[in-house]
Amino acid sequence: MIVVDKAIDAKDYQRVEKLCREAIEKKMRGYFNRSAPWAYYLEKIYTETGKKDELTDIVLYILFQSDTAYFKKLKKAV
């Protein structure tokens, strides 16, 4: 997570995306044994870069991880 935070600070979004996608695929867990932290990073960079299709996909993923607070973000993304 520290590497991802540093890459976000450096605006190295390709590296952030690669690291987060790998973590999600390997089912690496973050705080409280949740996989969603990686998805939150992706949601942040997709919002900043304006990638609407990717943003919609990752918000749906977050919703399926039981974070219902993202329903409003899904409506904005669509």
PDB file with SEQRES, HELIX, SHEET and CRYST1 records, atoms N, CA, C and O in Angstrom:
SEQRES   1 A   78  MET ILE VAL VAL ASP LYS ALA ILE ASP ALA LYS ASP TYR          
SEQRES   2 A   78  GLN ARG VAL GLU LYS LEU CYS ARG GLU ALA ILE GLU LYS          
SEQRES   3 A   78  LYS MET ARG GLY TYR PHE ASN ARG SER ALA PRO TRP ALA          
SEQRES   4 A   78  TYR TYR LEU GLU LYS ILE TYR THR GLU THR GLY LYS LYS          
SEQRES   5 A   78  ASP GLU LEU THR ASP ILE VAL LEU TYR ILE LEU PHE GLN          
SEQRES   6 A   78  SER ASP THR ALA TYR PHE LYS LYS LEU LYS LYS ALA VAL          
HELIX    1 AA1 ILE A    2  ASP A    9  1                                   8    
HELIX    2 AA2 TYR A   13  GLU A   25  1                                  13    
HELIX    3 AA3 TYR A   31  ASN A   33  5                                   3    
HELIX    4 AA4 ALA A   36  THR A   49  1                                  14    
HELIX    5 AA5 LYS A   52  PHE A   64  1                                  13    
HELIX    6 AA6 THR A   68  TYR A   70  5                                   3    
HELIX    7 AA7 PHE A   71  ALA A   77  1                                   7    
CRYST1    1.000    1.000    1.000  90.00  90.00  90.00 P 1           1          
ATOM      1  N   MET A   1       0.826  -1.185   0.000  1.00  0.00           N  
ATOM      2  CA  MET A   1       0.000   0.000   0.000  1.00  0.00           C  
ATOM      3  C   MET A   1       0.879   1.261   0.000  1.00  0.00           C  
ATOM      4  O   MET A   1       0.503   2.288  -0.565  1.00  0.00           O  
ATOM      5  N   ILE A   2       2.029   1.171   0.628  1.00  0.00           N  
ATOM      6  CA  ILE A   2       2.933   2.314   0.670  1.00  0.00           C  
ATOM      7  C   ILE A   2       3.431   2.634  -0.732  1.00  0.00           C  
ATOM      8  O   ILE A   2       3.513   3.803  -1.110  1.00  0.00           O  
ATOM      9  N   VAL A   3       3.761   1.608  -1.499  1.00  0.00           N  
ATOM     10  CA  VAL A   3       4.232   1.815  -2.871  1.00  0.00           C  
ATOM     11  C   VAL A   3       3.136   2.454  -3.711  1.00  0.00           C  
ATOM     12  O   VAL A   3       3.409   3.348  -4.513  1.00  0.00           O  
ATOM     13  N   VAL A   4       1.906   2.005  -3.534  1.00  0.00           N  
ATOM     14  CA  VAL A   4       0.777   2.561  -4.286  1.00  0.00           C  
ATOM     15  C   VAL A   4       0.569   4.024  -3.910  1.00  0.00           C  
ATOM     16  O   VAL A   4       0.352   4.864  -4.783  1.00  0.00           O  
ATOM     17  N   ASP A   5       0.635   4.334  -2.619  1.00  0.00           N  
ATOM     18  CA  ASP A   5       0.488   5.729  -2.183  1.00  0.00           C  
ATOM     19  C   ASP A   5       1.556   6.625  -2.797  1.00  0.00           C  
ATOM     20  O   ASP A   5       1.265   7.740  -3.230  1.00  0.00           O  
ATOM     21  N   LYS A   6       2.789   6.136  -2.833  1.00  0.00           N  
ATOM     22  CA  LYS A   6       3.881   6.925  -3.427  1.00  0.00           C  
ATOM     23  C   LYS A   6       3.676   7.109  -4.923  1.00  0.00           C  
ATOM     24  O   LYS A   6       3.958   8.180  -5.460  1.00  0.00           O  
ATOM     25  N   ALA A   7       3.191   6.079  -5.598  1.00  0.00           N  
ATOM     26  CA  ALA A   7       2.939   6.175  -7.037  1.00  0.00           C  
ATOM     27  C   ALA A   7       1.807   7.156  -7.323  1.00  0.00           C  
ATOM     28  O   ALA A   7       1.848   7.877  -8.321  1.00  0.00           O  
ATOM     29  N   ILE A   8       0.801   7.189  -6.460  1.00  0.00           N  
ATOM     30  CA  ILE A   8      -0.290   8.162  -6.634  1.00  0.00           C  
ATOM     31  C   ILE A   8       0.242   9.571  -6.451  1.00  0.00           C  
ATOM     32  O   ILE A   8      -0.095  10.469  -7.222  1.00  0.00           O  
ATOM     33  N   ASP A   9       1.071   9.770  -5.436  1.00  0.00           N  
ATOM     34  CA  ASP A   9       1.664  11.089  -5.205  1.00  0.00           C  
ATOM     35  C   ASP A   9       2.489  11.543  -6.408  1.00  0.00           C  
ATOM     36  O   ASP A   9       2.519  12.731  -6.732  1.00  0.00           O  
ATOM     37  N   ALA A  10       3.155  10.599  -7.065  1.00  0.00           N  
ATOM     38  CA  ALA A  10       3.970  10.908  -8.242  1.00  0.00           C  
ATOM     39  C   ALA A  10       3.140  10.952  -9.519  1.00  0.00           C  
ATOM     40  O   ALA A  10       3.672  11.207 -10.599  1.00  0.00           O  
ATOM     41  N   LYS A  11       1.830  10.703  -9.397  1.00  0.00           N  
ATOM     42  CA  LYS A  11       0.909  10.657 -10.532  1.00  0.00           C  
ATOM     43  C   LYS A  11       1.319   9.600 -11.570  1.00  0.00           C  
ATOM     44  O   LYS A  11       1.117   9.778 -12.771  1.00  0.00           O  
ATOM     45  N   ASP A  12       1.892   8.510 -11.080  1.00  0.00           N  
ATOM     46  CA  ASP A  12       2.266   7.379 -11.926  1.00  0.00           C  
ATOM     47  C   ASP A  12       1.085   6.405 -11.950  1.00  0.00           C  
ATOM     48  O   ASP A  12       1.125   5.325 -11.360  1.00  0.00           O  
ATOM     49  N   TYR A  13       0.036   6.832 -12.655  1.00  0.00           N  
ATOM     50  CA  TYR A  13      -1.230   6.103 -12.632  1.00  0.00           C  
ATOM     51  C   TYR A  13      -1.148   4.726 -13.278  1.00  0.00           C  
ATOM     52  O   TYR A  13      -1.871   3.813 -12.878  1.00  0.00           O  
ATOM     53  N   GLN A  14      -0.287   4.567 -14.260  1.00  0.00           N  
ATOM     54  CA  GLN A  14      -0.150   3.247 -14.886  1.00  0.00           C  
ATOM     55  C   GLN A  14       0.397   2.236 -13.890  1.00  0.00           C  
ATOM     56  O   GLN A  14      -0.044   1.087 -13.855  1.00  0.00           O  
ATOM     57  N   ARG A  15       1.354   2.663 -13.086  1.00  0.00           N  
ATOM     58  CA  ARG A  15       1.923   1.774 -12.072  1.00  0.00           C  
ATOM     59  C   ARG A  15       0.891   1.449 -10.997  1.00  0.00           C  
ATOM     60  O   ARG A  15       0.787   0.306 -10.552  1.00  0.00           O  
ATOM     61  N   VAL A  16       0.130   2.456 -10.584  1.00  0.00           N  
ATOM     62  CA  VAL A  16      -0.913   2.234  -9.577  1.00  0.00           C  
ATOM     63  C   VAL A  16      -1.911   1.211 -10.090  1.00  0.00           C  
ATOM     64  O   VAL A  16      -2.275   0.273  -9.380  1.00  0.00           O  
ATOM     65  N   GLU A  17      -2.351   1.397 -11.327  1.00  0.00           N  
ATOM     66  CA  GLU A  17      -3.329   0.480 -11.899  1.00  0.00           C  
ATOM     67  C   GLU A  17      -2.778  -0.939 -11.956  1.00  0.00           C  
ATOM     68  O   GLU A  17      -3.470  -1.892 -11.600  1.00  0.00           O  
ATOM     69  N   LYS A  18      -1.537  -1.079 -12.402  1.00  0.00           N  
ATOM     70  CA  LYS A  18      -0.920  -2.400 -12.500  1.00  0.00           C  
ATOM     71  C   LYS A  18      -0.828  -3.071 -11.131  1.00  0.00           C  
ATOM     72  O   LYS A  18      -1.197  -4.236 -10.987  1.00  0.00           O  
ATOM     73  N   LEU A  19      -0.341  -2.349 -10.134  1.00  0.00           N  
ATOM     74  CA  LEU A  19      -0.188  -2.907  -8.796  1.00  0.00           C  
ATOM     75  C   LEU A  19      -1.535  -3.301  -8.187  1.00  0.00           C  
ATOM     76  O   LEU A  19      -1.666  -4.364  -7.581  1.00  0.00           O  
ATOM     77  N   CYS A  20      -2.522  -2.440  -8.354  1.00  0.00           N  
ATOM     78  CA  CYS A  20      -3.843  -2.720  -7.782  1.00  0.00           C  
ATOM     79  C   CYS A  20      -4.522  -3.891  -8.474  1.00  0.00           C  
ATOM     80  O   CYS A  20      -5.136  -4.732  -7.818  1.00  0.00           O  
ATOM     81  N   ARG A  21      -4.416  -3.949  -9.785  1.00  0.00           N  
ATOM     82  CA  ARG A  21      -5.013  -5.075 -10.525  1.00  0.00           C  
ATOM     83  C   ARG A  21      -4.375  -6.396 -10.096  1.00  0.00           C  
ATOM     84  O   ARG A  21      -5.068  -7.398  -9.921  1.00  0.00           O  
ATOM     85  N   GLU A  22      -3.039  -6.392  -9.925  1.00  0.00           N  
ATOM     86  CA  GLU A  22      -2.348  -7.597  -9.473  1.00  0.00           C  
ATOM     87  C   GLU A  22      -2.820  -8.006  -8.082  1.00  0.00           C  
ATOM     88  O   GLU A  22      -3.045  -9.189  -7.823  1.00  0.00           O  
ATOM     89  N   ALA A  23      -2.968  -7.038  -7.195  1.00  0.00           N  
ATOM     90  CA  ALA A  23      -3.407  -7.326  -5.831  1.00  0.00           C  
ATOM     91  C   ALA A  23      -4.824  -7.895  -5.816  1.00  0.00           C  
ATOM     92  O   ALA A  23      -5.117  -8.821  -5.059  1.00  0.00           O  
ATOM     93  N   ILE A  24      -5.698  -7.342  -6.651  1.00  0.00           N  
ATOM     94  CA  ILE A  24      -7.072  -7.844  -6.724  1.00  0.00           C  
ATOM     95  C   ILE A  24      -7.085  -9.269  -7.268  1.00  0.00           C  
ATOM     96  O   ILE A  24      -7.798 -10.127  -6.748  1.00  0.00           O  
ATOM     97  N   GLU A  25      -6.299  -9.522  -8.314  1.00  0.00           N  
ATOM     98  CA  GLU A  25      -6.252 -10.856  -8.906  1.00  0.00           C  
ATOM     99  C   GLU A  25      -5.706 -11.890  -7.932  1.00  0.00           C  
ATOM    100  O   GLU A  25      -6.166 -13.031  -7.908  1.00  0.00           O  
ATOM    101  N   LYS A  26      -4.721 -11.488  -7.127  1.00  0.00           N  
ATOM    102  CA  LYS A  26      -4.129 -12.412  -6.153  1.00  0.00           C  
ATOM    103  C   LYS A  26      -4.945 -12.479  -4.870  1.00  0.00           C  
ATOM    104  O   LYS A  26      -4.612 -13.215  -3.941  1.00  0.00           O  
ATOM    105  N   LYS A  27      -6.015 -11.699  -4.838  1.00  0.00           N  
ATOM    106  CA  LYS A  27      -6.898 -11.641  -3.671  1.00  0.00           C  
ATOM    107  C   LYS A  27      -6.138 -11.236  -2.415  1.00  0.00           C  
ATOM    108  O   LYS A  27      -6.379 -11.754  -1.325  1.00  0.00           O  
ATOM    109  N   MET A  28      -5.203 -10.287  -2.597  1.00  0.00           N  
ATOM    110  CA  MET A  28      -4.462  -9.766  -1.454  1.00  0.00           C  
ATOM    111  C   MET A  28      -5.406  -8.940  -0.594  1.00  0.00           C  
ATOM    112  O   MET A  28      -6.216  -8.174  -1.117  1.00  0.00           O  
ATOM    113  N   ARG A  29      -5.310  -9.087   0.674  1.00  0.00           N  
ATOM    114  CA  ARG A  29      -6.208  -8.413   1.597  1.00  0.00           C  
ATOM    115  C   ARG A  29      -5.549  -7.183   2.191  1.00  0.00           C  
ATOM    116  O   ARG A  29      -4.340  -7.146   2.418  1.00  0.00           O  
ATOM    117  N   GLY A  30      -6.374  -6.181   2.435  1.00  0.00           N  
ATOM    118  CA  GLY A  30      -5.904  -4.958   3.066  1.00  0.00           C  
ATOM    119  C   GLY A  30      -6.355  -4.931   4.505  1.00  0.00           C  
ATOM    120  O   GLY A  30      -6.449  -5.969   5.160  1.00  0.00           O  
ATOM    121  N   TYR A  31      -6.628  -3.763   4.983  1.00  0.00           N  
ATOM    122  CA  TYR A  31      -7.073  -3.596   6.355  1.00  0.00           C  
ATOM    123  C   TYR A  31      -8.382  -4.339   6.582  1.00  0.00           C  
ATOM    124  O   TYR A  31      -9.244  -4.388   5.705  1.00  0.00           O  
ATOM    125  N   PHE A  32      -8.515  -4.909   7.756  1.00  0.00           N  
ATOM    126  CA  PHE A  32      -9.716  -5.639   8.153  1.00  0.00           C  
ATOM    127  C   PHE A  32     -10.024  -6.795   7.205  1.00  0.00           C  
ATOM    128  O   PHE A  32     -11.178  -7.193   7.048  1.00  0.00           O  
ATOM    129  N   ASN A  33      -8.960  -7.335   6.567  1.00  0.00           N  
ATOM    130  CA  ASN A  33      -9.078  -8.500   5.690  1.00  0.00           C  
ATOM    131  C   ASN A  33     -10.010  -8.256   4.509  1.00  0.00           C  
ATOM    132  O   ASN A  33     -10.714  -9.170   4.082  1.00  0.00           O  
ATOM    133  N   ARG A  34     -10.024  -7.048   3.980  1.00  0.00           N  
ATOM    134  CA  ARG A  34     -10.884  -6.711   2.836  1.00  0.00           C  
ATOM    135  C   ARG A  34     -10.037  -6.516   1.592  1.00  0.00           C  
ATOM    136  O   ARG A  34      -8.924  -5.995   1.667  1.00  0.00           O  
ATOM    137  N   SER A  35     -10.559  -6.933   0.452  1.00  0.00           N  
ATOM    138  CA  SER A  35      -9.846  -6.753  -0.810  1.00  0.00           C  
ATOM    139  C   SER A  35     -10.117  -5.385  -1.414  1.00  0.00           C  
ATOM    140  O   SER A  35      -9.416  -4.960  -2.332  1.00  0.00           O  
ATOM    141  N   ALA A  36     -11.120  -4.701  -0.911  1.00  0.00           N  
ATOM    142  CA  ALA A  36     -11.553  -3.453  -1.508  1.00  0.00           C  
ATOM    143  C   ALA A  36     -10.542  -2.309  -1.493  1.00  0.00           C  
ATOM    144  O   ALA A  36     -10.652  -1.444  -2.362  1.00  0.00           O  
ATOM    145  N   PRO A  37      -9.561  -2.225  -0.580  1.00  0.00           N  
ATOM    146  CA  PRO A  37      -8.661  -1.066  -0.623  1.00  0.00           C  
ATOM    147  C   PRO A  37      -8.034  -0.853  -1.993  1.00  0.00           C  
ATOM    148  O   PRO A  37      -7.832   0.285  -2.418  1.00  0.00           O  
ATOM    149  N   TRP A  38      -7.728  -1.938  -2.677  1.00  0.00           N  
ATOM    150  CA  TRP A  38      -7.132  -1.821  -4.009  1.00  0.00           C  
ATOM    151  C   TRP A  38      -8.136  -1.220  -4.980  1.00  0.00           C  
ATOM    152  O   TRP A  38      -7.772  -0.426  -5.847  1.00  0.00           O  
ATOM    153  N   ALA A  39      -9.380  -1.593  -4.837  1.00  0.00           N  
ATOM    154  CA  ALA A  39     -10.426  -1.043  -5.693  1.00  0.00           C  
ATOM    155  C   ALA A  39     -10.626   0.446  -5.415  1.00  0.00           C  
ATOM    156  O   ALA A  39     -10.897   1.215  -6.337  1.00  0.00           O  
ATOM    157  N   TYR A  40     -10.494   0.856  -4.161  1.00  0.00           N  
ATOM    158  CA  TYR A  40     -10.631   2.281  -3.828  1.00  0.00           C  
ATOM    159  C   TYR A  40      -9.526   3.109  -4.479  1.00  0.00           C  
ATOM    160  O   TYR A  40      -9.759   4.227  -4.939  1.00  0.00           O  
ATOM    161  N   TYR A  41      -8.317   2.542  -4.508  1.00  0.00           N  
ATOM    162  CA  TYR A  41      -7.228   3.232  -5.205  1.00  0.00           C  
ATOM    163  C   TYR A  41      -7.566   3.387  -6.686  1.00  0.00           C  
ATOM    164  O   TYR A  41      -7.383   4.459  -7.263  1.00  0.00           O  
ATOM    165  N   LEU A  42      -8.058   2.316  -7.292  1.00  0.00           N  
ATOM    166  CA  LEU A  42      -8.416   2.380  -8.714  1.00  0.00           C  
ATOM    167  C   LEU A  42      -9.540   3.379  -8.954  1.00  0.00           C  
ATOM    168  O   LEU A  42      -9.516   4.124  -9.934  1.00  0.00           O  
ATOM    169  N   GLU A  43     -10.516   3.395  -8.067  1.00  0.00           N  
ATOM    170  CA  GLU A  43     -11.624   4.354  -8.204  1.00  0.00           C  
ATOM    171  C   GLU A  43     -11.088   5.775  -8.156  1.00  0.00           C  
ATOM    172  O   GLU A  43     -11.537   6.641  -8.908  1.00  0.00           O  
ATOM    173  N   LYS A  44     -10.139   6.010  -7.282  1.00  0.00           N  
ATOM    174  CA  LYS A  44      -9.550   7.349  -7.156  1.00  0.00           C  
ATOM    175  C   LYS A  44      -8.825   7.771  -8.437  1.00  0.00           C  
ATOM    176  O   LYS A  44      -9.017   8.885  -8.925  1.00  0.00           O  
ATOM    177  N   ILE A  45      -7.994   6.877  -8.979  1.00  0.00           N  
ATOM    178  CA  ILE A  45      -7.241   7.286 -10.171  1.00  0.00           C  
ATOM    179  C   ILE A  45      -8.142   7.377 -11.398  1.00  0.00           C  
ATOM    180  O   ILE A  45      -7.920   8.228 -12.259  1.00  0.00           O  
ATOM    181  N   TYR A  46      -9.151   6.520 -11.493  1.00  0.00           N  
ATOM    182  CA  TYR A  46     -10.062   6.608 -12.639  1.00  0.00           C  
ATOM    183  C   TYR A  46     -10.894   7.884 -12.579  1.00  0.00           C  
ATOM    184  O   TYR A  46     -11.219   8.465 -13.615  1.00  0.00           O  
ATOM    185  N   THR A  47     -11.237   8.318 -11.381  1.00  0.00           N  
ATOM    186  CA  THR A  47     -11.959   9.580 -11.233  1.00  0.00           C  
ATOM    187  C   THR A  47     -11.070  10.743 -11.650  1.00  0.00           C  
ATOM    188  O   THR A  47     -11.511  11.646 -12.361  1.00  0.00           O  
ATOM    189  N   GLU A  48      -9.813  10.718 -11.203  1.00  0.00           N  
ATOM    190  CA  GLU A  48      -8.877  11.801 -11.518  1.00  0.00           C  
ATOM    191  C   GLU A  48      -8.535  11.866 -13.002  1.00  0.00           C  
ATOM    192  O   GLU A  48      -8.326  12.950 -13.547  1.00  0.00           O  
ATOM    193  N   THR A  49      -8.476  10.703 -13.657  1.00  0.00           N  
ATOM    194  CA  THR A  49      -8.086  10.676 -15.066  1.00  0.00           C  
ATOM    195  C   THR A  49      -9.271  10.696 -16.023  1.00  0.00           C  
ATOM    196  O   THR A  49      -9.084  10.811 -17.234  1.00  0.00           O  
ATOM    197  N   GLY A  50     -10.484  10.587 -15.495  1.00  0.00           N  
ATOM    198  CA  GLY A  50     -11.671  10.666 -16.339  1.00  0.00           C  
ATOM    199  C   GLY A  50     -11.953   9.423 -17.152  1.00  0.00           C  
ATOM    200  O   GLY A  50     -12.616   9.509 -18.186  1.00  0.00           O  
ATOM    201  N   LYS A  51     -11.472   8.268 -16.718  1.00  0.00           N  
ATOM    202  CA  LYS A  51     -11.734   7.007 -17.422  1.00  0.00           C  
ATOM    203  C   LYS A  51     -13.090   6.472 -16.979  1.00  0.00           C  
ATOM    204  O   LYS A  51     -13.183   5.739 -15.995  1.00  0.00           O  
ATOM    205  N   LYS A  52     -14.132   6.837 -17.704  1.00  0.00           N  
ATOM    206  CA  LYS A  52     -15.501   6.531 -17.281  1.00  0.00           C  
ATOM    207  C   LYS A  52     -15.830   5.036 -17.309  1.00  0.00           C  
ATOM    208  O   LYS A  52     -16.455   4.532 -16.376  1.00  0.00           O  
ATOM    209  N   ASP A  53     -15.427   4.324 -18.348  1.00  0.00           N  
ATOM    210  CA  ASP A  53     -15.747   2.894 -18.433  1.00  0.00           C  
ATOM    211  C   ASP A  53     -15.092   2.117 -17.298  1.00  0.00           C  
ATOM    212  O   ASP A  53     -15.728   1.287 -16.649  1.00  0.00           O  
ATOM    213  N   GLU A  54     -13.806   2.400 -17.069  1.00  0.00           N  
ATOM    214  CA  GLU A  54     -13.085   1.735 -15.996  1.00  0.00           C  
ATOM    215  C   GLU A  54     -13.666   2.118 -14.634  1.00  0.00           C  
ATOM    216  O   GLU A  54     -13.747   1.287 -13.729  1.00  0.00           O  
ATOM    217  N   LEU A  55     -14.066   3.379 -14.498  1.00  0.00           N  
ATOM    218  CA  LEU A  55     -14.659   3.856 -13.251  1.00  0.00           C  
ATOM    219  C   LEU A  55     -15.956   3.111 -12.957  1.00  0.00           C  
ATOM    220  O   LEU A  55     -16.184   2.681 -11.826  1.00  0.00           O  
ATOM    221  N   THR A  56     -16.796   2.959 -13.962  1.00  0.00           N  
ATOM    222  CA  THR A  56     -18.050   2.226 -13.783  1.00  0.00           C  
ATOM    223  C   THR A  56     -17.776   0.794 -13.344  1.00  0.00           C  
ATOM    224  O   THR A  56     -18.428   0.292 -12.429  1.00  0.00           O  
ATOM    225  N   ASP A  57     -16.815   0.131 -13.989  1.00  0.00           N  
ATOM    226  CA  ASP A  57     -16.489  -1.253 -13.644  1.00  0.00           C  
ATOM    227  C   ASP A  57     -15.998  -1.382 -12.207  1.00  0.00           C  
ATOM    228  O   ASP A  57     -16.412  -2.292 -11.488  1.00  0.00           O  
ATOM    229  N   ILE A  58     -15.121  -0.481 -11.787  1.00  0.00           N  
ATOM    230  CA  ILE A  58     -14.556  -0.602 -10.451  1.00  0.00           C  
ATOM    231  C   ILE A  58     -15.572  -0.220  -9.373  1.00  0.00           C  
ATOM    232  O   ILE A  58     -15.551  -0.780  -8.277  1.00  0.00           O  
ATOM    233  N   VAL A  59     -16.457   0.724  -9.675  1.00  0.00           N  
ATOM    234  CA  VAL A  59     -17.504   1.066  -8.713  1.00  0.00           C  
ATOM    235  C   VAL A  59     -18.456  -0.120  -8.541  1.00  0.00           C  
ATOM    236  O   VAL A  59     -18.892  -0.404  -7.426  1.00  0.00           O  
ATOM    237  N   LEU A  60     -18.774  -0.799  -9.614  1.00  0.00           N  
ATOM    238  CA  LEU A  60     -19.592  -2.013  -9.504  1.00  0.00           C  
ATOM    239  C   LEU A  60     -18.889  -3.075  -8.665  1.00  0.00           C  
ATOM    240  O   LEU A  60     -19.515  -3.748  -7.847  1.00  0.00           O  
ATOM    241  N   TYR A  61     -17.599  -3.216  -8.875  1.00  0.00           N  
ATOM    242  CA  TYR A  61     -16.818  -4.167  -8.081  1.00  0.00           C  
ATOM    243  C   TYR A  61     -16.904  -3.821  -6.594  1.00  0.00           C  
ATOM    244  O   TYR A  61     -17.114  -4.699  -5.757  1.00  0.00           O  
ATOM    245  N   ILE A  62     -16.740  -2.546  -6.277  1.00  0.00           N  
ATOM    246  CA  ILE A  62     -16.814  -2.100  -4.881  1.00  0.00           C  
ATOM    247  C   ILE A  62     -18.203  -2.381  -4.308  1.00  0.00           C  
ATOM    248  O   ILE A  62     -18.333  -2.828  -3.169  1.00  0.00           O  
ATOM    249  N   LEU A  63     -19.225  -2.120  -5.095  1.00  0.00           N  
ATOM    250  CA  LEU A  63     -20.584  -2.402  -4.637  1.00  0.00           C  
ATOM    251  C   LEU A  63     -20.776  -3.888  -4.339  1.00  0.00           C  
ATOM    252  O   LEU A  63     -21.422  -4.249  -3.356  1.00  0.00           O  
ATOM    253  N   PHE A  64     -20.218  -4.739  -5.182  1.00  0.00           N  
ATOM    254  CA  PHE A  64     -20.332  -6.180  -4.961  1.00  0.00           C  
ATOM    255  C   PHE A  64     -19.506  -6.650  -3.772  1.00  0.00           C  
ATOM    256  O   PHE A  64     -19.677  -7.771  -3.294  1.00  0.00           O  
ATOM    257  N   GLN A  65     -18.613  -5.792  -3.297  1.00  0.00           N  
ATOM    258  CA  GLN A  65     -17.856  -6.082  -2.077  1.00  0.00           C  
ATOM    259  C   GLN A  65     -18.611  -5.597  -0.838  1.00  0.00           C  
ATOM    260  O   GLN A  65     -18.061  -5.570   0.262  1.00  0.00           O  
ATOM    261  N   SER A  66     -19.861  -5.220  -1.025  1.00  0.00           N  
ATOM    262  CA  SER A  66     -20.791  -4.815   0.042  1.00  0.00           C  
ATOM    263  C   SER A  66     -20.590  -3.405   0.567  1.00  0.00           C  
ATOM    264  O   SER A  66     -20.951  -3.122   1.709  1.00  0.00           O  
ATOM    265  N   ASP A  67     -20.024  -2.515  -0.233  1.00  0.00           N  
ATOM    266  CA  ASP A  67     -19.904  -1.116   0.181  1.00  0.00           C  
ATOM    267  C   ASP A  67     -20.992  -0.324  -0.532  1.00  0.00           C  
ATOM    268  O   ASP A  67     -20.775   0.216  -1.616  1.00  0.00           O  
ATOM    269  N   THR A  68     -22.155  -0.264   0.087  1.00  0.00           N  
ATOM    270  CA  THR A  68     -23.313   0.362  -0.537  1.00  0.00           C  
ATOM    271  C   THR A  68     -23.204   1.882  -0.616  1.00  0.00           C  
ATOM    272  O   THR A  68     -24.047   2.519  -1.248  1.00  0.00           O  
ATOM    273  N   ALA A  69     -22.209   2.468  -0.004  1.00  0.00           N  
ATOM    274  CA  ALA A  69     -22.015   3.916  -0.078  1.00  0.00           C  
ATOM    275  C   ALA A  69     -21.674   4.349  -1.505  1.00  0.00           C  
ATOM    276  O   ALA A  69     -21.713   5.540  -1.814  1.00  0.00           O  
ATOM    277  N   TYR A  70     -21.346   3.412  -2.360  1.00  0.00           N  
ATOM    278  CA  TYR A  70     -20.935   3.744  -3.721  1.00  0.00           C  
ATOM    279  C   TYR A  70     -22.087   3.766  -4.724  1.00  0.00           C  
ATOM    280  O   TYR A  70     -21.846   3.945  -5.918  1.00  0.00           O  
ATOM    281  N   PHE A  71     -23.316   3.591  -4.281  1.00  0.00           N  
ATOM    282  CA  PHE A  71     -24.450   3.693  -5.191  1.00  0.00           C  
ATOM    283  C   PHE A  71     -24.505   5.091  -5.835  1.00  0.00           C  
ATOM    284  O   PHE A  71     -24.765   5.208  -7.033  1.00  0.00           O  
ATOM    285  N   LYS A  72     -24.268   6.121  -5.064  1.00  0.00           N  
ATOM    286  CA  LYS A  72     -24.281   7.496  -5.613  1.00  0.00           C  
ATOM    287  C   LYS A  72     -23.178   7.682  -6.641  1.00  0.00           C  
ATOM    288  O   LYS A  72     -23.392   8.330  -7.666  1.00  0.00           O  
ATOM    289  N   LYS A  73     -22.006   7.125  -6.384  1.00  0.00           N  
ATOM    290  CA  LYS A  73     -20.902   7.236  -7.341  1.00  0.00           C  
ATOM    291  C   LYS A  73     -21.218   6.479  -8.624  1.00  0.00           C  
ATOM    292  O   LYS A  73     -20.816   6.896  -9.710  1.00  0.00           O  
ATOM    293  N   LEU A  74     -21.936   5.369  -8.502  1.00  0.00           N  
ATOM    294  CA  LEU A  74     -22.315   4.622  -9.695  1.00  0.00           C  
ATOM    295  C   LEU A  74     -23.264   5.452 -10.556  1.00  0.00           C  
ATOM    296  O   LEU A  74     -23.137   5.471 -11.780  1.00  0.00           O  
ATOM    297  N   LYS A  75     -24.210   6.136  -9.923  1.00  0.00           N  
ATOM    298  CA  LYS A  75     -25.131   6.968 -10.675  1.00  0.00           C  
ATOM    299  C   LYS A  75     -24.388   8.082 -11.403  1.00  0.00           C  
ATOM    300  O   LYS A  75     -24.737   8.412 -12.536  1.00  0.00           O  
ATOM    301  N   LYS A  76     -23.379   8.662 -10.778  1.00  0.00           N  
ATOM    302  CA  LYS A  76     -22.588   9.715 -11.411  1.00  0.00           C  
ATOM    303  C   LYS A  76     -21.739   9.174 -12.551  1.00  0.00           C  
ATOM    304  O   LYS A  76     -21.539   9.848 -13.562  1.00  0.00           O  
ATOM    305  N   ALA A  77     -21.240   7.951 -12.382  1.00  0.00           N  
ATOM    306  CA  ALA A  77     -20.362   7.362 -13.385  1.00  0.00           C  
ATOM    307  C   ALA A  77     -21.112   6.969 -14.642  1.00  0.00           C  
ATOM    308  O   ALA A  77     -20.546   6.975 -15.735  1.00  0.00           O  
ATOM    309  N   VAL A  78     -22.380   6.628 -14.493  1.00  0.00           N  
ATOM    310  CA  VAL A  78     -23.153   6.146 -15.653  1.00  0.00           C  
ATOM    311  C   VAL A  78     -23.733   7.276 -16.419  1.00  0.00           C  
ATOM    312  O   VAL A  78     -24.412   7.058 -17.422  1.00  0.00           O  
TER     313      VAL A  78                                                      
END                                                                             
